[in-house]
Amino acid sequence: MELTLNNLIFFSEKYNDYETEISEVTLVTDIANQGDDVYDLLDSLEEEFNVSFDNFDFKKYFLEEWELSKGCLTFGIIKSRKIEHELTIGELYEYMIKNRKLD
């Protein structure tokens, strides 16, 4: 599929757990939540649009799966960290444009 903002939005509909209307300003976490859901989305985007997330700073935008564990948070084993920035579909698109794989 050609990498356009409209195609990214269309493709993201498959991962829309919350049936949110998707636009350029929709937060990625409104579609795929956190942790493994986001990893699955990024893996699928890599394949579909021939882009690379090798240099993507996942921790800047999302919590990892182990950080979502209720047991760790409940018993104070770890403290939930704050996400630096909530990533929008538009920002994700800009990243993907800059990180296309060379054929």
N, C-alpha and C positions, 0 to 999 in steps of 0.2 A: 504494500500500500504506500502511496506517495505521502511523504511527511508534510502535511499541512495542519493548521490549527483545527480546521473542521474535521479532518480525518482523525486527529488525536481525540477530539471530543467524541466523535462517533465510536471509536475503538474503546474509549474509556467507559462507555455505557455498559459494557459487559461486566465491569468490575464495580458498578454502582450499587453497593450494598444497601444504601439508604434511599434509593430512588430520588435522589436530588437532581434537579435540573442542572445540567452541566454547561458552563460557559467558561470564558477565559479567566474569570475571577474566582471560579469555584476552587476551594481548597482541595488538594489531593486527599487529605484525611477525611473529607466529606464523601469520598468515593471508596477508598480502600482502607480506612482506619489507620492502623499502625502495624509495626512488626512484619510478620510473614505475609500479610495481605499486600503490603506495599512492595515487598521483595518480589512477590508473584507478579504484580502489575509491571514492575520495572523489567523483569525477565521477559515478559510478553511483549513489552514495548521494544526491547532490544531486537527481538526476533522479527516482529512485524514491520518495524521502520528502519532496521539496519543501523541502529545507533549503539553507542557504548556508554555504560554507566560505570566503567572501571574507575574513573576519577570523581565520581559523584560522592559528595559528602553526606551520606545517609543520616549520620547522627546530628547534623545541623538541623534537619527537617523532621525527623521521625524518631520515635522510641523503638528500640529493638524488642524482639519478642520476649526475651528474658526479663526486660524491664517492665513488662506488662503483667508478670506473674503476681497474682494476688497474694500468694504465700510470702513472697519476699517483701512486698510492701506492707502486709499485715503485721508481720513479726519484726519489722524494722531492720531487716537484714540489709536492705538498700533503701535509699531515699529516691523518690521519683525526681528526675532531673527536668529542668525546663527546656523546652525546644527553643532554639535560637530564632527560628523564623518559620512561619507556616507557608508552605509552598503552594502556589496557585497553578492551575493548568497552564496559564499563559507563561509563567516562569519555567515550568517543566518543558514546555514547547521550545522556549528560547535555549534552554540547556541542550535539548535534543538536536536542534539546528546546528549548534556549535560542536556537537560530538557525534557527527555521522561517521560511520565506518567507511574507510576507503575500500572501494571494490577491487 
